[in-house]
Amino acid sequence: MLVDLGGALLMILAFANAPVSVVQPVSAVGLVVLLIFSHFYLKERLQWHEWLAACVAFLGVLGLGASAEPSHLDHPDISAWRVLGTFSGLVALLGLECWWRHTHASHNGLGSHSGAAHHHHHHQPAAPPGSSAAAAAAAAAAAADSVLCGLEAGACFGFSAAACRTGFILAAKLSVVWVPLGLAASVVLTSSGFLLQTRGLKAGNTVIVCVAAATSSMITGVAAGMLALDEKLPSGHGMKLVRLTSWLFILLGVSCLAGGTEALAATARAFAACLPPWAWRLLPRPVAVTVHKLQKQRTQQQHQQGMGSEEDEEGLEDMV
């Protein structure tokens, strides 16, 4: 707990002196430190893809450092009320989305379905076709809800980081009272993120929910920093490419460390299941085809598992 508290104080110090779009991605690379610690101190054996993911994430951190410019450490030269209004608007949009989706889910009875789906998930891995169509539909709805909860939780974590930075910016422009207000808003957003993540973990796959939260946290933190706090990309075109590539490396490395290659494929399938029809038309054709193949393979595996479970039940009945 003392180490955790020390880490929180260091994060506050970092947000007081550096942009959210740099600090938030770098903070996710703590998994790399944990990986090295577990290997050399706890003597845990690591897979090759875990070492590869750690190297990719570390390269991303080096890229962020190489693309940083001294001017990025200064507070943005924009109106304090614009910063406050834009950030408050982003948080309000997230709050409205969470309120609408969870109210809509409760109205449709998804809560009871998710409980049934969770029970079904533990005692019967896949729903056979025909008589179990309703259970399969409930399980799919619960899985989609858990992924969205993970994304919402990550968005809360990302906005929490931006709230801390916003407090220090407003303190420099208006009054020092904005520092505790920013920290209080950060605590509220972090607590909300934990509540949403807990809801997602109740009926969903733990690894998928955590990967969704980690991914959303990084993307939301970067977006909030650039939209609300007027954080800039590097001035040179080459450094801009380095910055974008570094974000991508950290995102891929941390996601792979959090769940492994199988979890990344499962997360991609879960994300695809949540996409509305119009979003599919915006995806590049190769990406859409690849995700469709992954979904088709998963459906075939579930069908085969369901048929196997049905045959086992029939055989047991014949023996009885």
N, C-alpha and C positions, 0 to 999 in steps of 0.2 A: 504493500500500500504506500510506503514511503517512496519507493521508486516510481510508482504511478503518479503520485503527487508531484514529484520532481519533474517528471516528463510533462505534466500539465503546465507547470510554471515555465518550463523551457519553451513550450508551444506558445504561451502568451507572449513571452519575450520575442519569439520569432515573428509573430504577427504584428508586434509593435514596430518592427524594423524592416520587414520584407513583405513583398506582395503575396496575396493568397494564392495566386496562380503558380507560384514557385513553392511556397511552404507546404501547401496541401498535398501536391503530388509527392514531394520528397518525404513527407511524414509517413506515407503508405509503405515506404521501403524499409520500415522497421521489421517487416517479415524477413528481409535478407539477413539482418543482424540475428534474429531469432533462429534462422536456418543454420548459420555458422555456429552459434552457441550450442544448438542441439547436437550438431555433428561432433564438435571437438570436446565439449564438456559432458553432454549426456550420452555420448557414444551411439547416437542414432544413425542408422544407415540411410542414406539419401539416394533417391533415384536420379538418373541422368537428366531427366527433364526438369527436376527441381534445381539442379546446379545451373542448367541452361537458363531457366527463368530468373534465377538470382543474378546471373551475369547480365542478362538483358535489362533487368530493372536497374542494376548498378550503372550500366552504360547510359541509361536514361537520366540518372542523377548527374553524371558527369556532363551530359549534354546540357542540362539546365544550368549547371555552373558555368559552362563555357559560353552560353548564350546570354548570361546575365550582364546587365549594364549598370553602372553606378547611378544613373538617373532614375532607374526603376525603384531605388530605395526611398526616394523622396515621396512625400504625400502628393496625391494628384492635384493639379491646379484647376479644379472645378468647384462649383458652388457646393457648400455643405448640404444645402437643402435638396439639391439634385441627387447627391449621394444617398441621403436619407430616404427621399421619395422613391428612387429606383429600387433600392434594396428592400424597402417596405413593400413595394409592389410585387417584387419577386416572391417574397415570403407569403404575401397574401394570396398570390396565385397558387402556390403549393398548398396552403391551407384550404382554399376553396376546392382544389382537386381532391384532396384527402377527404374533406367533408362530403362532397358529392358522391365519390366512389363508395365510401363506406356506408353512407346512407342508402345508396342504391343497392348495395350488396345486402344490407339488412332487410330492405324492403322485399328483395327477391328470395330471402331465406337462405342466403349463402352461408350464414354462420352455422346453421344446423347441418347443412350439407358438408361443410368443411370438417365438422366433427366426425360425421359418418365416413367421409373420405379418409380421414386420418386413421380411423379404426380399420377401414378396409385396406389402407396402405400397409398396415402392420401385419394383418392376418391373411391377406390374399394379394400377392404382388401386382397382378394385373387382372382387370375385369374381363371375363369371357364375353363374347358377343351374345346378342339375343336377350336372354333373361336378365343379364347384368348390365344392360345398356344404360339404365338410370344411374347405377353406381359408378360406371365409367365416366359418365358426363359430370357427376358430382365431383369425382376425383380430379378431372381435368379443370373444372372451375376452381377448385380449391388450390390446385397447383399454380394456375394463373394468378389467383389472388395473392398467394404467398410471394411470387416473384415481384408483383407490383408493390407489395408491402416492403420488400427489400429495397426496391428502387426509391420508394418514398422515404424510407429510413436513411438511405445514403444521401438523399437530397437534404434532409434535415441536418445530417452531419456536415455536409458541405456548406450549407448556409450558416451553421454554427461557427465554422471557421471564419466565414466572411463577416459575421456579426462582431466577432472579436476585433478584427482589423478595422471595421467600420467605426467602432467605439474610439479607437486611437486616432483615426483620421478626424472625426468630429471633435475630439478633445483638442486637437491642434488648431482647429478652425473656429470652434465656438467656446466650449467650456470643458474643464477637466471632469465634470460630472458625467460626461458621456462615456468615460472609461468603465465605471461600474455598471452603467446601463448596458453597454455592449457586452460585458461579461455576463450579466444577468440574462440577456437575450440568448447568449451562447449556451448557457446552462439549460434554459427552457427548450431550445431547439434540440440539444443533445438528448435530453430526457424524452422528448417526443420521438426522436429517432429510435431510442431503445425500446419504447413501447410498440412502435410499428414493426421493428425487427422481431420482437417477441411474438407478435401476432402472426407474422409470416412463418416463424419457426414452428408454430403449433401444428400447422397442417402441411408444411412444405419441406422440401429437401434442405437440410441444414447448409450444405456446401453451396447450393445454388443461391439460396437467400443471402448468404454472406458474400459471395462473389458479386451478386447484384448490388448489395449495399456498398461494397468497396469501390466498384466501378462508378456507381452513381455519385458517391461522395467526391471522387476526384473530378469528375466531369462538372458537377454542380459547383464545386469550389472554384474551378477555373472560370466557368461561365459567369458566376457572380462577381468574381474579381474584375473581369474584363468589361462586363456590362454595367455594373453598379459603381465600381470603384475606379473605373477608367484606367485600368492597368493595360499597358501596351506590350505588343510584341517587340522583339529587337528591331533596330532600325534597318540593318542590312538584310537583303533577301536571303543570303546564305545562312545567317543566324536565325532568321525566321524559320527556315526549313529545319535547322538543328533543333529549335525549340519545339516545333510540332512533332518531329520524330522522337524527341525525348519524352514528350507526353505519351506518345503511342507505346514506346518501349516500357515505360513504367506501368502503363495500364495493362499491357499484355503480361509482363513479368509478374506483377502482383496478383493478377487474376489467376495465372497458372499456379503460383505458389499457394494461393488460397484454396484451390480446388483440384489442381491437376488437369491433365488433358481431357480426361473423360468428363470432368465437371464443366470444362469450357464448352464441350460439345453439348452437354445437357443444358447448360445455361443458354446457349444459342438457340436450342430447340424451344426452351421455355420462353425466351424473348419473342421468338417468331410466333408462338401461339397467342401472345398478347397483342400482336400487331393488327390493326384494323385493315380492311381490304385496300383502302386508298394508300396506306403506307407501303404496301408491297410494290405498288407501281413506281414509287420513288427510289427503290433500291436498284443498284446496278444489276443487270441481268445475271452475270456470273454468281454474284452473292445470293440472289434470290434462288437460283437453281441449286446451289450448294446447300442452302438451308432447307429447301424442299426435299432434297435427297436424304438429309439427316432425319427430317420428320418422318419420311416414308419408311426408312430403316427402323426407326423406333416403333412405329405403328406395327410393322411386321413382327418385330420381336415381342411386343405385347400380345399380339394375336396368337403367336406360337406358344407363349407362356400360358395364355388363357386356355388354349386347347389342351395343353398338357395338364393343367389343373383340373379341367373338366374330365379328362380321361382317368386321372387318378381317383377322382371322386366316384366315377362309375365303377372302377375296379374295386374300390373299398366297399361300395354297396353290394356288388356281386359276392364278395367274400362274406359279408354279413348275412 
